[in-house]
Amino acid sequence: MSYFKHPLRVALLVIIVIAMVAVGTFAYWLSPPHISGPKTSIVSFPLEFAIELDKGEFQQGENVTIRLSLKNISNETIKVTYGSWSGSMYFDFHILDENGIVIYAFTHNYAYYQSVVAKMIGPSKELTSICIWHQVKDYSASQVPRGSYAVKGLSRLFRLTAGDQTIEMTLETPTIAFTIT
């Protein structure tokens, strides 16, 4: 049976397709942008541990978005086992002042409770945490002053199992410099 014998069906089909394309385009334009600022990483095969900021300069009081990721760069699935605060907090980050002194550590704000989490990471897959720093010093609500800062990502001690080998390790990214104006 030909659709051309039923022009109403053809018109309805065209309207549905146009509506789907319009909704998809609208959703794409409204979706939050991916962090695409300064990035650095360290490779310790089979892992790449990276840290990324949404930009390199922030207004005083503006939230600083930090993306941390642990990517499997091998061709095999690996297992990462770690102690957890919340089951999904995989990493820590430190903010350093212009003298290299740690003024803020993300995990200082969390109480530790004993739990162990194991995650399987397939080839080219990653564990990711997106964190926000509110430009305050540890254990205070006081705003940090304008100036130069740096951030570095840290993994906590974890157990990596790849094939029949298991090792314990920690990773630390190089720092990323940024300014608060």
Secondary structure as GFF3:
##gff-version 3
##sequence-region A 1 181
A	DSSP	three_ten_helix	3	5	.	.	.	ID=ss1
A	DSSP	alpha_helix	7	30	.	.	.	ID=ss2
A	DSSP	beta_strand	39	44	.	.	.	ID=ss3
A	DSSP	beta_strand	47	53	.	.	.	ID=ss4
A	DSSP	beta_strand	57	58	.	.	.	ID=ss5
A	DSSP	beta_strand	64	72	.	.	.	ID=ss6
A	DSSP	beta_strand	78	83	.	.	.	ID=ss7
A	DSSP	beta_strand	91	96	.	.	.	ID=ss8
A	DSSP	beta_strand	102	105	.	.	.	ID=ss9
A	DSSP	three_ten_helix	106	109	.	.	.	ID=ss10
A	DSSP	beta_strand	116	121	.	.	.	ID=ss11
A	DSSP	beta_strand	126	133	.	.	.	ID=ss12
A	DSSP	beta_strand	147	155	.	.	.	ID=ss13
A	DSSP	beta_strand	158	162	.	.	.	ID=ss14
A	DSSP	beta_strand	165	169	.	.	.	ID=ss15
A	DSSP	beta_strand	176	180	.	.	.	ID=ss16
###
